Amino acid sequence: MLFPLYPFYHAANRGDSVAFSGFYVWKNLYPDAMFTHRTSADYGFEDIREADNEALAVVDEWLESSEHHLMVTHLGGTDHAAHIYGLESPIYKERMQELDGQLESIFRNAPENWTVLLTADHGLTKYGGHALGTGAVAEEVYLFAHGQGIRTPKLLNEPMDQRDISVLLSALLKVDLPVTSDARIPIAALNVDVEQQSLLEEWNWINVLAHNELVESEY
């Protein structure tokens, strides 16, 4: 059974309240009763803000109530705007500025002992393409991390793989780490002491060895 390997399951199994809002995809990924879902209505691909506004309103509600330990929100309006109108269109730029203001409000209202992560599942070309065949620019995304457990804001000198975000979550949540996951903890992003850094480096090395052994056993 693979599900217990995911940090969301580890967090929920230890008693944390894990909640998802926004697009329906998260309810499909994590349908178990241990999770809370507030899925936004589906207004169609032409919608660039209504579903996002609903999801962000839920986030504001949850922050006010402090009922959840871990919250995930999936926003798709800017993705739709980019695909439909292109990155250089006034509509896309206006939507991005609007979302920036909404996110700023969330960052300000989040408790001081929280960690906030912001990323995307893919980049885009200026013509709206994002498949692997459209080039490196569509494969590059950024991760913004702020709050408890994160080192003083800085640009990392080396790139991360998207799969590394999963084990970054595990390290931040202090839940069991998966092995043979083909991922590594981005230690440079974490505010850890020398002893903790050594333990994380050891895990990264053990994981590399375990993953290599798994790959070799399959050939």
Secondary structure, DSSP 4 states (H G I P E B T S, - for coil): --GGGSHHHHHHHTT--EEEEESTHHHHH--STTEEEEEPP---TT-SSHHHHHHHHHHHHHHHHT--SEEEEE--HHHHHHHHH-TTSHHHHHHHHHHHHHHHHHHHHS-TT-EEEE--S----TTS--SGGG-GGGT----EEEETTB-SS---SS---TTHHHHHHHHHHT-PPPSS-S----GGGB---HHHHHHHHHHHHHHHHHHHHHHHHT-
